[in-house]
C-alpha cells in the first residue's frame, strides 16, 4: 500500500537554506522524488493491486502455483512502487522505513515465486506479514505527519492493511480455492483504498496549485 508524500513536498523541488535546489533534473533522486509525488503514481500502484485481485476473484479455480505467481508478481511490483515513493519524502529519516518496506515486498515476492515455498501455509504467512508490516508503517506515517492532506484516507488504508494482514495470518485457508478468494478480496479492497488515496492526493495538489496562483495574483496587484 502506497503512502502519500508529505505536505511540504507538494510545493515542488526541495530547496536548501539559501533557496537553491538540493538536486537537479539530472539527479536520479530528484527524478524519483518528482515521480513519487505524482498522484498518477499512486493510482498506478492501485491498478497494480487491483488487477491481480480481480484475476483471483474471477478465477477461483486457479492452482496454488498460479496464485503464488500472481502474488509474487504483485509483491515485486508493489516493492518497486514503494521504492520510488520513498524518495518523495522530504525528511531523510522518514525514507529509511519506506525503503526497508520496499525491500520487504521484493523479498516476499521472490519467496512467493520459489517452488519449494508454494504451500498454502507459507503463502498465507508471507502475504499476511507483508500486509501487516505495510499497514503499521502507513499508520505511523498518517499519525506522524499531522499536516498531511486527507489524512483520513491514509488512516483508512492503513487500518485496512492491518486488518488484511491479521485476517490472512489468523484465518489460514484450508484449500487453494479458499486462499484464492481470500487474497483476491483483500487485494481488491486494498486497491480501491489506494485509488481513493490517489484521487484525494490529486485534489490536494490542485488545491495547492490554485492557492499558489491566487497568491501570485495578489502579490502582482500589490506591486
Backbone torsions as a table, in degrees:
resi	resn	phi	psi	omega
1	UNK	NA	128.8	-176.6
2	UNK	-80.3	147.6	176.3
3	UNK	-107.5	145.2	-179.8
4	UNK	-71.1	150.2	173.2
5	UNK	-66.0	166.8	-178.1
6	UNK	-73.7	164.2	-178.2
7	UNK	-59.5	-41.1	-176.2
8	UNK	-66.3	-24.0	-176.8
9	UNK	-78.3	-4.9	-178.4
10	UNK	-75.5	-21.2	-170.7
11	UNK	-83.3	-6.2	177.1
12	UNK	129.9	-152.1	-177.0
13	UNK	-70.3	149.5	177.9
14	UNK	-67.9	147.4	-178.4
15	UNK	-125.7	151.3	177.5
16	UNK	-84.9	-177.8	-177.4
17	UNK	-59.5	-32.5	-178.0
18	UNK	-91.1	7.0	179.6
19	UNK	88.1	1.4	178.0
20	UNK	-84.8	142.3	-178.0
21	UNK	-68.0	145.7	177.8
22	UNK	-67.6	-33.2	-176.3
23	UNK	-136.4	175.2	178.1
24	UNK	-119.2	176.5	-179.1
25	UNK	-64.8	-21.7	179.8
26	UNK	-87.8	-5.8	-179.8
27	UNK	-77.6	119.4	-178.5
28	UNK	-57.2	-37.7	179.5
29	UNK	-64.1	-38.6	178.1
30	UNK	-66.3	-39.5	179.5
31	UNK	-64.3	-44.7	178.3
32	UNK	-64.2	-38.5	179.5
33	UNK	-63.7	-44.5	179.4
34	UNK	-63.7	-39.1	178.7
35	UNK	-67.2	-42.0	-179.0
36	UNK	-67.6	-22.7	179.6
37	UNK	-83.9	-6.9	-178.7
38	UNK	-78.9	136.6	179.0
39	UNK	-67.8	-26.0	178.8
40	UNK	-68.4	-25.4	177.4
41	UNK	-68.3	-41.1	176.9
42	UNK	-66.1	-38.8	178.9
43	UNK	-65.4	-38.9	177.4
44	UNK	-63.5	-38.0	175.8
45	UNK	-63.1	-39.1	178.2
46	UNK	-63.2	-41.7	178.8
47	UNK	-64.0	-40.1	178.9
48	UNK	-65.0	-22.5	176.4
49	UNK	-87.7	-38.1	-177.2
50	UNK	-69.0	-40.9	-174.1
51	UNK	-58.9	-53.1	178.3
52	UNK	-65.2	-31.1	178.0
53	UNK	-64.1	-44.8	178.9
54	UNK	-65.5	-40.4	178.5
55	UNK	-60.4	-40.8	-179.5
56	UNK	-69.4	-35.0	-179.6
57	UNK	-72.4	-37.2	-178.6
58	UNK	-86.5	-6.4	-179.1
59	UNK	-130.6	62.5	-176.8
60	UNK	-66.9	-17.2	-179.4
61	UNK	-85.1	6.5	-179.1
62	UNK	-60.6	142.6	179.6
63	UNK	-73.0	164.6	179.8
64	UNK	-61.4	-33.5	178.3
65	UNK	-62.9	-43.7	179.2
66	UNK	-65.8	-42.5	178.5
67	UNK	-60.0	-44.0	-179.7
68	UNK	-63.8	-39.7	179.1
69	UNK	-65.9	-45.5	178.9
70	UNK	-61.1	-44.9	179.8
71	UNK	-67.6	-36.1	178.0
72	UNK	-64.1	-44.9	178.1
73	UNK	-65.1	-39.6	176.8
74	UNK	-61.0	-45.1	-178.8
75	UNK	-66.1	-38.3	177.2
76	UNK	-64.3	-44.4	178.7
77	UNK	-64.8	-41.6	178.9
78	UNK	-63.3	-37.0	177.5
79	UNK	-63.6	-40.2	178.1
80	UNK	-64.7	-42.9	178.7
81	UNK	-62.7	-42.5	-178.7
82	UNK	-71.0	-30.4	176.5
83	UNK	-62.8	-45.5	179.4
84	UNK	-68.5	-42.4	-178.9
85	UNK	-61.9	-30.2	-179.6
86	UNK	-60.5	-32.4	-179.0
87	UNK	-74.7	-13.9	177.6
88	UNK	-76.6	-12.2	178.3
89	UNK	-75.9	124.7	-179.8
90	UNK	-70.6	-38.6	-177.3
91	UNK	-76.4	119.9	-177.7
92	UNK	-59.5	-37.0	-178.2
93	UNK	-66.9	-21.9	-179.7
94	UNK	-86.9	-9.0	-179.0
95	UNK	-78.2	-35.2	-174.3
96	UNK	-59.3	-48.3	178.3
97	UNK	-59.3	-38.7	179.7
98	UNK	-67.0	-38.5	177.9
99	UNK	-66.9	-40.3	177.5
100	UNK	-63.3	-38.7	178.2
101	UNK	-65.6	-38.4	177.3
102	UNK	-62.1	-41.7	177.4
103	UNK	-63.3	-39.7	178.8
104	UNK	-61.2	-42.4	178.0
105	UNK	-61.9	-44.7	-178.4
106	UNK	-64.1	-45.4	178.8
107	UNK	-61.7	-41.4	178.4
108	UNK	-64.1	-38.4	177.6
109	UNK	-63.1	-41.8	178.2
110	UNK	-63.6	-41.7	179.4
111	UNK	-63.4	-39.2	179.5
112	UNK	-65.2	-29.3	-178.4
113	UNK	-83.9	-7.8	179.7
114	UNK	-81.9	126.2	-177.9
115	UNK	-57.6	-43.5	-177.9
116	UNK	-61.4	-22.3	-176.9
117	UNK	-99.0	7.0	-177.4
118	UNK	-84.5	71.6	171.6
119	UNK	-121.7	158.9	-177.9
120	UNK	-60.1	-44.5	-178.6
121	UNK	-64.9	-45.3	-178.8
122	UNK	-64.3	-43.1	-179.5
123	UNK	-64.8	-42.8	177.9
124	UNK	-62.9	-40.9	-179.3
125	UNK	-65.3	-45.7	-178.2
126	UNK	-62.7	-52.7	-176.2
127	UNK	-66.1	-42.3	-179.9
128	UNK	-61.4	-43.9	179.7
129	UNK	-65.6	-40.0	179.2
130	UNK	-64.9	-46.2	179.3
131	UNK	-63.6	-38.9	179.5
132	UNK	-64.8	-46.5	179.0
133	UNK	-63.7	-41.2	179.2
134	UNK	-64.7	-41.9	179.2
135	UNK	-64.4	-40.7	179.6
136	UNK	-65.3	-42.7	179.2
137	UNK	-65.9	-40.5	178.1
138	UNK	-64.7	-38.8	177.4
139	UNK	-63.9	-42.1	177.1
140	UNK	-61.2	-43.2	179.2
141	UNK	-61.8	-43.7	-178.9
142	UNK	-65.6	-36.3	-178.7
143	UNK	-79.3	-33.7	-176.8
144	UNK	-77.5	-38.3	-178.3
145	UNK	-90.3	88.4	-175.3
146	UNK	-72.1	-22.4	-179.8
147	UNK	-92.0	11.5	-178.9
148	UNK	-72.4	128.0	178.8
149	UNK	-69.8	144.6	177.8
150	UNK	54.8	50.0	-179.8
151	UNK	-61.6	-27.0	-178.6
152	UNK	-60.3	-38.5	178.3
153	UNK	-64.3	-42.3	-178.7
154	UNK	-68.6	-39.8	177.3
155	UNK	-62.7	-42.4	178.6
156	UNK	-62.5	-42.3	178.8
157	UNK	-65.2	-37.7	179.4
158	UNK	-64.9	-47.0	179.6
159	UNK	-62.4	-40.0	179.3
160	UNK	-63.1	-40.8	178.2
161	UNK	-64.2	-41.4	178.9
162	UNK	-64.4	-44.9	179.5
163	UNK	-62.8	-41.6	179.2
164	UNK	-60.4	-45.1	179.5
165	UNK	-63.0	-43.0	-179.0
166	UNK	-65.2	-42.7	-178.4
167	UNK	-64.3	-44.8	-179.0
168	UNK	-65.6	-35.2	179.9
169	UNK	-77.1	-39.3	-174.6
170	UNK	-83.5	-25.9	-177.8
171	UNK	-121.2	70.0	-179.3
172	UNK	-62.9	135.5	-179.5
173	UNK	-69.8	145.8	-179.7
174	UNK	-93.4	-7.3	179.3
175	UNK	-146.2	161.9	178.8
176	UNK	-64.0	-35.9	179.6
177	UNK	-63.5	-46.0	179.3
178	UNK	-64.5	-41.1	179.2
179	UNK	-64.5	-38.6	179.4
180	UNK	-61.3	-46.6	179.1
181	UNK	-65.1	-40.5	-178.0
182	UNK	-64.8	-49.5	-179.3
183	UNK	-67.2	-40.0	178.9
184	UNK	-61.0	-43.6	179.5
185	UNK	-61.2	-46.6	-177.9
186	UNK	-69.8	-34.3	177.1
187	UNK	-64.1	-41.6	178.8
188	UNK	-64.8	-44.2	179.3
189	UNK	-63.4	-43.2	178.9
190	UNK	-66.9	-38.4	177.6
191	UNK	-64.1	-41.2	177.5
192	UNK	-65.0	-37.7	177.8
193	UNK	-64.4	-41.1	177.9
194	UNK	-66.4	-37.8	178.0
195	UNK	-63.7	-42.2	175.9
196	UNK	-61.5	-39.3	177.5
197	UNK	-64.6	-38.6	179.5
198	UNK	-63.6	-45.3	-179.2
199	UNK	-70.0	-32.7	174.8
200	UNK	-65.6	-39.5	178.3
201	UNK	-67.4	-35.8	176.4
202	UNK	-62.9	-43.0	178.1
203	UNK	-61.8	-38.8	179.4
204	UNK	-66.4	-40.1	178.8
205	UNK	-64.8	-42.1	179.5
206	UNK	-66.6	-38.4	177.1
207	UNK	-63.5	-39.8	178.3
208	UNK	-65.9	-40.5	178.7
209	UNK	-65.7	-40.2	179.4
210	UNK	-65.2	-41.6	178.9
211	UNK	-64.2	-38.0	178.1
212	UNK	-64.6	-40.3	178.9
213	UNK	-66.4	-40.6	178.3
214	UNK	-63.7	-38.9	179.3
215	UNK	-64.4	-41.4	178.7
216	UNK	-66.0	-38.7	178.6
217	UNK	-64.5	-42.4	179.0
218	UNK	-63.6	-41.0	179.1
219	UNK	-64.9	-37.6	179.9
220	UNK	-65.9	-35.9	179.5
221	UNK	-70.8	-30.2	-178.6
222	UNK	-75.2	-20.6	-176.9
223	UNK	-86.3	NA	NA
